[in-house]
Amino acid sequence: MKIRSLAFLLALAFPLAASACEVVVSKAWAKATAPGQPAAGAYFDIASGHSAKVVAVQSPAAAMVELHETKMEAGVMKMRQLDGLDLPAGKTVSLKPGGTHVMLMQLKAPLKAGAKLPLQLTVEQGGKRHMVNVEADIRAMGAEQALR
């Protein structure tokens, strides 16, 4: 009887632990870069089952990685760093060119079309931080228009 009770408790506990960070990233891509180009953007759709926030992004491909927002202000397009990216429960947030995006700066090598760009998102949810690994497809320059 004790074994059956323990199995029941474990069955209840593990699904809760597995669903603690319900963040799904899809359609991840980045623009290929020319040799010597110091920066690139990465884009994706992200959704969370619970309210959460992306608080940091890292990649071995760049010395600096930041969340950025591009907005038109007084007729001038301006880009600024974000402290984080809110993920409302059950809503998809789209990162795209001309809007919110991941900015990779001080690239260590050109991003080549057909390769993958590894990203690691730090997501804060319920007072805990979780790492979400993403592999973005690197698309040829100009290809992003046809593939959105």
NUMIVEX-780814 format. One record per atom (N, C-alpha, C, CB): residue in one letter; x, y, z. Coordinates in pm, whole numbers, plus 50000, padded with zeros to 5 digits. Glycine has a CB too. Layout:
<recs>
aXYZ/...
</recs>
This chain:
<recs>
m500824988050000/m500005000050000/m500875012750000/m499074999950121/k501985012650074/k502865024350079/k503485027049944/k503945022350183/i503865016749870/i504465018649738/i503455025049645/i504955005249679/r502225020649649/r501195026349562/r500955041149597/r499875018349575/s500945044649724/s500765058549765/s501935067249720/s500605059349917/l503165061749734/l504345069249689/l504285071449538/l505625061749728/a503915061249463/a503805062649317/a502765073149280/a503455049149253/f501665073549353/f500615083349328/f501145097549354/f499375080549416/l501855099249466/l502425112349498/l503455116749394/l503065112149637/l504295107449350/l505285110749247/l504605114549116/l506245098949225/a503555107449080/a502825110548957/a502225124548963/a501715100148933/l501805128549080/l501275142149095/l502385152649092/l500485143449226/a503515149549154/a504585159349167/a505315161949037/a505565154749270/f505635151648960/f506445153648840/f505755161748732/f506835140448785/p504475159948702/p503865168848603/p503905183448647/p502435164748576/l503775186148776/l503845199948824/l505235205648803/l503455200748972/a506245197748831/a507615202348812/a507915204548664/a508615192248871/a507455195748579/a507725196748435/a507035208848375/a507265184148363/s505875212948430/s505135224048371/s505465237348437/s503655221348380/a506435237548528/a506765249748600/a507105261248506/a507915247248695/c507765258348395/c508115268748299/c507555264648163/c509665271048292/e506355269148135/e505685265548010/e505915276147904/e504175263548034/v507145277147858/v507485287047757/v507775279747627/v508705295747800/v507095284247520/v507275278047389/v507765288747292/v505945271647338/v508885285647226/v509445294647124/v509275287946990/v510945297847153/s508785295446891/s508615290046756/s509055300446653/s507135285946732/k509235295746531/k509605304346417/k510865312546443/k508465313546384/a511845306846512/a513065314246545/a513975315246423/a513815307546662/w514435327446394/w515335329646281/w516185342046304/w514535331046150/a517265342746231/a518165354346235/a518615357246093/a519395351746329/k519015369446071/k519525373445940/k520995369545928/k519345388645918/a521355364145813/a522765361545783/a523485374945776/a522935353445649/t524785374745801/t525545387245800/t526685386545700/t526085390245940/a527135398145660/a528305399245572/a529575398645657/a528255412545488/p530685394545599/p531945394445674/p532235408345731/p533125389845583/g532605408645858/g532925421345924/g531725428545982/g533595430345828/q530535424045951/q529335430446007/q529295427646157/q528025425245936/p529215437946241/p529355435946385/p528095431846460/p529865448246445/a526925432946394/a525675430546467/a524645423646378/a525115443646522/a523685417346443/a522585410746372/a521365410246463/a522995396346326/g520225407846402/g518995406446478/g518505392146475/g517905415846424/a517795388146580/a517155375046586/a515695377146625/a517885365446688/y514835368446572/y513395370446585/y512725357046612/y512825376946457/f511575357346681/f510825345246707/f509485348746769/f511605335746799/d508615338746777/d507375339846852/d507605332646983/d506145333746773/i507075338147092/i507245332047223/i505935333147299/i508405338847302/a505585322447369/a504365322147448/a504625314547578/a503195315547369/s503865318147681/s504005311747811/s502625307947862/s504735320847911/g502535296447928/g501275292147988/g500905300448109/g501355277648027/h501905306648171/h501705315248288/h502425328448264/h502215308348419/s502015338748334/s502715351648321/s504195349548352/s502105362348417/a505035354948268/a506485353348282/a507165365448218/a506985340048216/k508485365548227/k509245376548168/k510605371448124/k509405388348269/v510985374647999/v512345371847953/v513195382948010/v512445371147793/v514195379248093/v515005389348160/v516415390248103/v515085386448307/a516815380448021/a518155380847961/a518205371147843/a519255377348065/v519125373947751/v519385365047638/v520895364147622/v518685370347504/q521365352147592/q522795350047568/q522965341847441/q523475342947688/s524145342747381/s524505334447267/s526025333547259/s523915340147134/p526545321747230/p527985320647212/p528465327547085/p528385305947210/a527545331846999/a527905338246873/a528255353046887/a526775336746775/a527935359047003/a528135373447020/a528625376547161/a526835381246990/a529435387047171/a529925391447302/a528815397947384/a531095401147285/m527865404547316/m526755411247384/m525455407447316/m526945426647384/v524445404347396/v523125401247344/v522115408747430/v522845385747343/e521225416347365/e520235424347437/e518875423247371/e520685439047445/l517855425647450/l516505427347395/l516375441947357/l515385422947500/h515865444347236/h515715458047187/h514305460347135/h516735461047076/e513935473047131/e512665477347075/e512945488646977/e511665481747187/t512315487946863/t512445498646764/t511095505746755/t512885492946623/k511115519046768/k509885527046763/k510135539946686/k509375530246905/m509085544646623/m509125557646557/m508785568246661/m508135558146435/e509695577946679/e509475588846773/e509775602046704/e510355587246901/a508775610646695/a508925623846633/a509515622746493/a509795632846720/g509045612746418/g509485611046280/g510855604546264/g509515624146215/v511445599946376/v512755593646372/v512655579546429/v513805601946450/m513185569646355/m513195555946403/m514275554546509/m513425545746287/k513895550246630/k514845548946740/k514815534846796/k514535559046851/m516005530046836/m516125517046897/m516605518947040/m517085507846817/r516015511247132/r516455512047271/r516455498247333/r515565521647352/q517305496447432/q517395483847503/q516225482547599/q518735482747578/l515705470347611/l514645467447706/l515235460247827/l513525458847640/d514655462747944/d515075455748065/d514565441448066/d514585463148190/g513515438847991/g512925425547986/g511775425447888/g512455421148124/l511215413647868/l510095412047775/l508995404547848/l510525404547644/d507885411547875/d506755405247943/d506095394947853/d505745415747986/l505745383447914/l505025372747845/l503695370647917/l505875359447842/p502635377247869/p501335375347933/p500865360847917/p500285385147873/a500225355548019/a499765341548017/a498875338947895/a498995338348146/g499235328547821/g498415324147709/g498485332647583/g497035323347751/k499335342847581/k499445351747464/k500775349447395/k499315366647507/t500765350447262/t502005349447185/t502575363447164/t501745342347049/v503845364947192/v504555377447169/v505485375047050/v505355382247297/s505385383646949/s506195382046828/s507345392146826/s505335383746702/l508555386946810/l509725395346790/l509975395646641/l510985390046869/k510085407646583/k510215408746438/k510995421146398/k508845408846372/p511485421346274/p512215433146227/p511345445646238/p512675431246080/g511945456646281/g511215469146295/g510435470246425/g510285470846180/g510545460146511/g509835460246639/g510745454946748/g508545451946630/t510165447246836/t510945441046942/t511775429846881/t510035435747056/h513035428646924/h513925418446868/h515105415846962/h514435422746729/v515845405446932/v517095402647002/v518215408746919/v517305387147024/m519065416546982/m520185422946914/m521465415946956/m520245438146945/l522185410346858/l523475403846882/l524555413546838/l523595390146806/m525425417346931/m526465427146902/m527845421346927/m526255439846986/q528825426746857/q530195421646862/q530205406746825/q530805423847004/l529645404146706/l529605390246657/l531015384546651/l528935389546517/k531145372046689/k532455365446690/k532835360146553/k532465354146791/a531825357946467/a532025353346329/a530745356746253/a532345337746322/p530815357546119/p529595360146042/p528555349246065/p529925361345893/l527295353046061/l526205343346067/l525945338645925/l524905349546132/k526095325745901/k525995320145766/k524625313945741/k527085309745744/a524045317345627/a522735311845588/a522795296545590/a522325316845448/g521735290545645/g521645276045652/g522145270245783/g522405270045540/a522875278145861/a523385273545990/a522335276446098/a524755280446025/k522655272846219/k521775275346334/k522465285146429/k521425262146408/l521685293646491/l522175303146590/l521625299046726/l521745317846554/p522495294746819/p522015291246951/p521765303647036/p523015282047021/l520625303747103/l520265314347196/l519835307747327/l519125323447138/q520105314247437/q519595309447565/q518855320947631/q520745304147657/l517555318747655/l516725328847718/l516645325847867/l515305329047655/t516755336147949/t516515334848092/t515115340248116/t517595342548178/v514235331348163/v512835334848184/v512545334448333/v511895325348106/e511955345248382/e511555346048522/e510065343348530/e511925359948584/q509715334048618/q508315330148630/q508075325748774/q507935318848528/g507145332148840/g506835328348978/g508005329649073/g506335314348981/g508865339649050/g509995341849138/g511185332749110/g509575340149277/k511085324049012/k512185315048977/k512645318148836/k511745300248990/r513925315148812/r514485317048678/r514695303648610/r515815324948684/h514345303148482/h514485291048402/h515245294548274/h513085284748368/m516015285348223/m516725287248097/m515945280247986/m518185281748106/v515775287247875/v515105281647759/v516085282447643/v513745289347726/n516465270947590/n517395270447477/n516645270947346/n518265257647484/v517165278947253/v516525281047123/v517585279447015/v515855295147115/e517215273246904/e518085272746786/e517375280046673/e518435257946744/a517895291446637/a517295299646532/a517915296046397/a517475314846561/d517065294746295/d517545292646159/d518175305646109/d516385288046064/i519315304646048/i519925316645990/i519535317045843/i521495316646007/r518845327745806/r518325329345670/r519215338745589/r516885334745673/a519255335945460/a520005344545368/a519455358645372/a519955338945223/m520335368445353/m519895382345350/m518815384045245/m521085391845321/g517715390545286/g516595392545195/g515565381445199/g517095394145057/a515915369645249/a514995358245252/a513905359845355/a515755345545280/e514135368145457/e513155369545564/e511815374845515/e513695378645670/q511815383045412/q510565388345360/q509645377445308/q510845398145251/a510215367745239/a509425357045180/a508995346545281/a510195350345069/l509665345745396/l509435334845491/l508635338745615/l510745329245534/r508245350945629/r507515355145750/r506195348045760/r507285370245750/
</recs>
